Amino acid sequence: MYYRGHESLASNYPESSTTNSSFQRCKKFRNGILSGQDLTDLFNSPVYGAEWVVRPMRPLPVVVGILAHSGVRVTLCDGSKWLIHKGPDYGVLSKTVVARVRSMKNWKIICTKNFNGRKTVSQLMEAAGKNYNLLFNCHVASISIMLQ
C-alpha cells in the first residue's frame, strides 16, 4: 500500500491494449448504464490502481471521524475510474456497488495501492462484502479492499 504522493499509479497500466494477467483486450466502457455483457466485462476487468477515498457525510461540510463516507476508486486498463462503495440503500442483492466516477470534488485520497491487474473489479467487490450494518459498513469495506 502506498500513501498519497509516494508512487504514481499511472506507470503500472499496460502499455499495449492487452492486460498482463489474462491477455484479454482492454475494454473501453461506454457512458450510461451498463447491463448484460458490458456489466459482466466490467466485473471481470483487471484493476491496476486503487485509491481509498473519503468524503463528508451529508449534510456535514467536513469529515468528522467516522462520520464520513468512504469507498475505493479503481482504475482499469483503459484509464477509466470506477468507485466501489457500500451503503444501506445502494443495491438489491448486495449493498456494495460499483459506479463510474464523474466528479469527486469533495473526496480526499487516504492512500493508494497498485494492483497491477492481479485483482478484478468482482474480486474487490466480493472483498467488500454484501451486507451493510454498523459493523460491516463503508469504512470496513474500503479497508478490506485495500488489504487484498
Secondary structure in CASP SS format (residue, H / E / C, confidence):
PFRMAT SS
TARGET T0000
AUTHOR 0000-0000-0000
METHOD secondary structure of the structure
MODEL  1
M C 1.00
Y E 1.00
Y E 1.00
R C 1.00
G C 1.00
H C 1.00
E C 1.00
S C 1.00
L C 1.00
A H 1.00
S H 1.00
N H 1.00
Y C 1.00
P C 1.00
E C 1.00
S C 1.00
S C 1.00
T E 1.00
T C 1.00
N C 1.00
S C 1.00
S C 1.00
F C 1.00
Q C 1.00
R E 1.00
C C 1.00
K C 1.00
K C 1.00
F C 1.00
R C 1.00
N C 1.00
G C 1.00
I C 1.00
L C 1.00
S C 1.00
G H 1.00
Q H 1.00
D H 1.00
L H 1.00
T H 1.00
D H 1.00
L H 1.00
F H 1.00
N C 1.00
S C 1.00
P E 1.00
V E 1.00
Y E 1.00
G E 1.00
A E 1.00
E E 1.00
W E 1.00
V E 1.00
V E 1.00
R E 1.00
P E 1.00
M C 1.00
R C 1.00
P C 1.00
L C 1.00
P C 1.00
V C 1.00
V C 1.00
V E 1.00
G C 1.00
I C 1.00
L E 1.00
A E 1.00
H E 1.00
S E 1.00
G E 1.00
V E 1.00
R E 1.00
V E 1.00
T E 1.00
L E 1.00
C C 1.00
D C 1.00
G C 1.00
S C 1.00
K E 1.00
W E 1.00
L E 1.00
I E 1.00
H E 1.00
K E 1.00
G C 1.00
P C 1.00
D C 1.00
Y C 1.00
G C 1.00
V C 1.00
L C 1.00
S C 1.00
K C 1.00
T E 1.00
V E 1.00
V E 1.00
A E 1.00
R E 1.00
V C 1.00
R C 1.00
S C 1.00
M C 1.00
K C 1.00
N C 1.00
W C 1.00
K E 1.00
I E 1.00
I E 1.00
C E 1.00
T E 1.00
K E 1.00
N E 1.00
F E 1.00
N E 1.00
G E 1.00
R E 1.00
K E 1.00
T E 1.00
V H 1.00
S H 1.00
Q H 1.00
L H 1.00
M H 1.00
E H 1.00
A H 1.00
A H 1.00
G C 1.00
K C 1.00
N C 1.00
Y C 1.00
N C 1.00
L C 1.00
L C 1.00
F C 1.00
N C 1.00
C H 1.00
H H 1.00
V H 1.00
A H 1.00
S H 1.00
I H 1.00
S H 1.00
I H 1.00
M H 1.00
L C 1.00
Q C 1.00
END
